[in-house]
Amino acid sequence: MAEDTEEDWFERALAEEPEPDESAGADETEEPEPDESAGADETEEPEPDESDTVESEESEPTEPAGSGAPDTSGTNESTEPSAESGSETSDSADETPTEDTFGDEADVIDIDVSETESFGFDLEEGAEDGLDEEEYHTDIPRIGVGIEGLDAMIQEGVPERSLMAVIGGAGTGKTTFALQFLQEALRNDGKAVFITLEENRERILRSASQKGWDFEAAVEDGSLAVLDLDPVDMANSLTSIRSELPRLVGDFEADRLVLDSVSLLEMMYDDQATRRTEIYDFANALKRAGVTTLVTSEASEDTAYASRFGIIEYLTDAVFVLQYVRPEEFQETRLAVEIQKIRDANHSRESKPYELTSGGIEVYRDATIF
């Protein structure tokens, strides 16, 4: 039976099973956004007086005479008479002038855009990130992804226990993104699980070591579990895995979970309807695990903003898009990251350049792709 097999695939990574974590996922309470309707009252201009006097365009509006009736004895500020009419505006003196809402002279907003040296993208000091000024208030705990420039693009952080997806083509750094995401948990004395369907366990540990992250020590002290599974075996026993995964992850007391990649699992199903149903049930199992989960996915051949099968982005709470930027005037290929969505969080919608370095992914928040 498949059940005996599935007990083995996780037990070989978990030598000891601690007491199961009975904490259910915190209810995510969405508070409505404050209504920011601040419609200014429009001041209706008075009907023009049918007198022979035409008020000069350069004249300033007469100040209201307080609570009493306007003084017509000549104490009010006078306006220059029109060239066509030499008579005084006696009829208009009986009307209280309407106060201009914005004043006669509006302040001029001077936007100074400085020119900077070009490196394939513009570096701008203190550039706007496209974040909404109004903060998104919620009681849901927040966490950082672990990528400094990217975390700065998210207001207050990603809601805890979210299911996130990283979509990108070959070589855009999806696995590096996932490893860096788990390193953030280990750095904060948390526990993490890495499930790979593409690489073997030793390759994952070696890749992390090259970035300066000691995953081998984390495995030895029981704070990290790295599992390499065959996608065919996993697809054949996915029902058993879905039922056991929340319990096994809870027993390990993991804070973060990574599946690299969901595309290989999707490829095991030829029928689109079956594929959608299986991935939908598996995504729900990941959410029931009660941990913050990240899955990687190949990008579509037609567009960088969709996954290969166009399913996972609709089942997740957050989507990060990694893509190549190849402007014609530049010979060197650039990489750009964009936050497609994060539920219950405000975030920048700009594309920002990033690089794959020896220390992981570095996002240049103050740079602009052009």
Disulfide bonds with the S-S distance in Angstrom:
none
